[in-house]
Amino acid sequence: MTDLFSPLTLRGVTFRNRIGVSPMCMYSCRDDGVPTDWHLAHLVQRSVGGAGLVITEASAVVPEGRITPGDVGIWSEAHVAPHARIVEAIHATGGVAGIQIAHAGRKASRQPPWGRGPAEPSWTCLAPSAEAFDDFAVPHAMTEAEIGATIAAFADAARRSVQAGYRFIEIHGAHGYLTHQFLSPLSNRRNDSWGGDFEGRTRFAREVTAAVRAAIPADLPLAIRISHTDWVEGGWTTEESVELARRLKALGVDLVDVSSGGLDAGQKIPLGPGYQVPGAEAVKRGAGIPVAAVGLITEPQQAQDILTAGQADLILLARAVLRDPYWPMRAAAALGRVEALAIPPQYERGWNTLGKWRMDTAIAAPMRALG
């Protein structure tokens, strides 16, 4: 049985447990892509709380690849030192620092979602085809030269990520962003070698993967996040995801982070606890590759059951660790594994003889009740 608190080793990197923090956009940069004190505090607190892997939010490989002007970037040397500051702090608190490198494609050039409506584009969006997402602006269909430059930008971003000290690199290929746009026939209407059949539509993902793998040390694990299905008839399918995972494994991908949806406004997603886990299991079993499970995983026993059933190798949490940065500590207490987490000495006085985290119930109970 795989234990939630057993180490996981991918290439030359060992994570202290099977709990990771998903990349979550904070939209909190200035218009320069440089991570701030907000990002430092937000990310490091999750490492203090016991997560084995903490992934920095989607970091744009070029300025026009940002979802909003508030997105984090990794497109220039000016970004390396601010990222390195975050990486050093995560590593000092026992977690492994990872980064997700990304390009938003036709879903770029928006305003942060703080109650604002659609924005007029600040820059021209690029995509495989001149097909808009929902009511967004119609993007510019990429030329061969622009595709090549974007692949090179992913590789350059990966090199900078290594320079900053990251020990886990994830390519964002999900949620309707650029790589996913190439994969799905709903957004890729090209009739050249970058579109059409499965071979053409997966070419961008394969070439980005090969370029990134070549740009990072052999002992660093490489992951890719995919949407295993578009949840739309005629779109990208789980079966295609399995075959893509087989191809990417051969190119040096070590883990597939399996999510879903985000490409088409007509998607019909059957939301429920662990609703994306079957997709992760399909990729794991079909491609023979380690996978991360995501999607409404909120309770310790639920996470453990996914690992026990062999459906995934890593559990990535998002909203659950926003509500409770100390979720791993609470999980250790709930599962009788308090010895598995080294409590920071600054916090040890809050841990009683029964191994239960002393939290103010007036705050913690209502937060947990939110799900």
C-alpha positions, -999 to 999 in steps of 0.1 A, spaced: 0 0 0 13 35 -9 11 57 22 2 94 19 33 101 40 58 79 22 85 96 2 82 98 -36 114 98 -58 114 110 -94 148 109 -110 172 126 -85 146 144 -64 128 129 -34 96 145 -20 91 139 17 55 128 12 28 124 -15 11 158 -8 17 186 -32 4 222 -37 -11 228 -72 0 258 -91 -27 285 -84 -27 319 -101 -27 348 -76 -28 376 -102 -7 396 -78 23 408 -97 29 443 -110 29 445 -148 64 430 -150 59 393 -140 82 396 -110 69 376 -80 64 396 -49 64 393 -11 28 380 -15 40 350 -35 68 344 -10 45 343 20 18 324 2 40 296 -11 64 292 18 35 289 43 24 257 24 59 242 28 59 251 65 25 233 67 41 201 55 35 197 18 62 177 0 60 197 -32 50 233 -37 45 245 -73 47 281 -82 17 293 -102 17 293 -140 47 314 -150 46 329 -185 74 320 -209 68 353 -228 49 385 -218 21 378 -243 16 344 -227 2 358 -195 -35 353 -187 -35 388 -170 -9 416 -165 -8 403 -129 7 369 -138 41 357 -127 67 355 -155 99 336 -162 107 352 -196 138 372 -186 169 371 -165 153 398 -143 129 371 -130 155 347 -118 166 363 -85 130 369 -72 121 333 -80 153 321 -63 143 339 -31 111 319 -30 128 286 -39 154 290 -12 127 296 14 106 266 3 137 243 4 147 257 38 113 246 52 115 210 38 95 212 7 106 208 -29 100 239 -50 85 234 -84 74 257 -112 47 255 -139 58 271 -171 30 283 -193 16 302 -223 -21 312 -222 -26 314 -260 -60 326 -269 -70 329 -232 -44 356 -226 -47 394 -222 -74 395 -196 -80 415 -164 -76 399 -129 -109 383 -118 -116 406 -89 -152 413 -99 -143 428 -133 -158 419 -167 -140 410 -199 -111 433 -208 -102 449 -240 -70 431 -250 -38 448 -240 -18 427 -265 -24 404 -294 -32 368 -284 -16 339 -303 -32 306 -309 -30 276 -333 -60 290 -352 -80 322 -354 -107 307 -332 -118 326 -301 -126 312 -267 -162 322 -258 -165 360 -260 -127 366 -259 -109 384 -287 -102 365 -319 -65 354 -316 -38 356 -343 -31 322 -359 5 314 -353 30 312 -381 57 285 -383 82 310 -371 60 320 -341 55 284 -332 93 278 -332 100 309 -312 74 298 -286 90 263 -283 123 280 -277 108 303 -251 96 273 -231 131 259 -232 146 292 -221 121 295 -193 131 260 -181 167 270 -181 159 301 -160 138 280 -136 168 257 -131 190 287 -125 166 299 -99 169 266 -81 136 248 -89 138 211 -86 106 202 -104 95 216 -138 59 213 -150 47 222 -185 12 236 -185 -7 217 -212 -42 219 -197 -72 242 -190 -76 256 -225 -42 273 -226 -18 272 -256 -5 236 -255 -41 223 -249 -53 245 -278 -30 227 -301 -42 193 -288 -79 198 -292 -97 196 -326 -121 222 -312 -94 249 -311 -69 236 -336 -82 239 -371 -49 239 -389 -43 218 -420 -5 217 -418 19 195 -398 8 213 -365 -29 203 -368 -53 178 -384 -48 143 -371 -35 132 -337 1 133 -349 -2 169 -360 -22 182 -330 2 166 -305 33 179 -323 35 211 -303 33 193 -270 59 168 -281 83 194 -293 79 216 -262 85 185 -241 117 175 -260 130 211 -259 124 215 -221 138 181 -213 170 189 -232 172 223 -214 172 209 -178 196 185 -160 190 148 -163 184 144 -126 155 169 -125 119 155 -129 98 169 -157 60 168 -155 32 180 -177 -4 190 -167 -30 179 -191 -68 181 -194 -76 144 -200 -109 154 -217 -126 186 -229 -160 173 -217 -174 183 -251 -184 160 -279 -158 161 -307 -131 174 -284 -99 160 -269 -105 126 -252 -92 105 -224 -80 79 -249 -60 105 -267 -45 116 -233 -34 81 -227 -16 79 -260 -1 113 -256 12 103 -222 29 72 -237 46 95 -263 57 120 -237 70 93 -214 94 83 -242 105 119 -244 115 121 -208 83 131 -189 83 116 -154 48 125 -142 15 135 -157 -6 159 -137 -41 150 -148 -69 176 -147 -97 183 -173 -117 209 -191 -111 246 -196 -110 246 -234 -146 252 -244 -174 272 -227 -198 244 -237 -182 218 -214 -204 197 -191 -183 187 -161 -198 162 -136 -185 179 -105 -181 158 -73 -155 147 -48 -125 133 -67 -143 137 -101 -110 139 -120 -94 108 -104 -107 83 -130 -88 103 -157 -56 101 -136 -61 64 -132 -67 59 -169 -35 77 -178 -15 58 -151 -27 24 -161 -28 30 -199 6 48 -202 25 31 -173 36 65 -159 33 81 -125 4 105 -122 -9 133 -99 -45 133 -90 -65 166 -85 -100 178 -83 -121 182 -51 -98 161 -30 -104 177 4 -101 150 31 -72 130 44 -88 96 41 -101 104 6 -65 112 -4 -52 80 12 -78 59 -5 -68 72 -39 -32 61 -33 -43 28 -17 -63 20 -48 -34 27 -70 -52 54 -89 -24 80 -85 11 85 -71 8 120 -59 -21 141 -45 -21 178 -56 -43 201 -35 -55 236 -43 -85 251 -25 -80 227 4 -46 242 12 -58 277 6 -83 272 34 -58 253 56 -21 257 49 -15 230 76 -36 204 58 -7 179 58 -4 182 96 -41 177 101 -40 147 77 -11 132 97 -32 134 129 -63 121 112 -45 91 97 -24 83 128 8 92 111 19 122 133 55 108 134 57 112 96 59 150 97 86 170 114 67 199 130 87 232 128 102 238 162 86 272 163 52 255 162 59 224 185 42 240 215 9 239 195 11 201 191 -3 182 221 5 148 235 -22 132 213 -6 146 182 -35 168 173 -30 203 160 -42 229 184 -62 253 162 -87 279 173 -119 259 167 -139 292 163 -118 297 131 -107 262 120 -140 244 122 -160 268 100 -131 269 75 -131 231 73 -169 231 69 -165 251 37 -151 220 21 
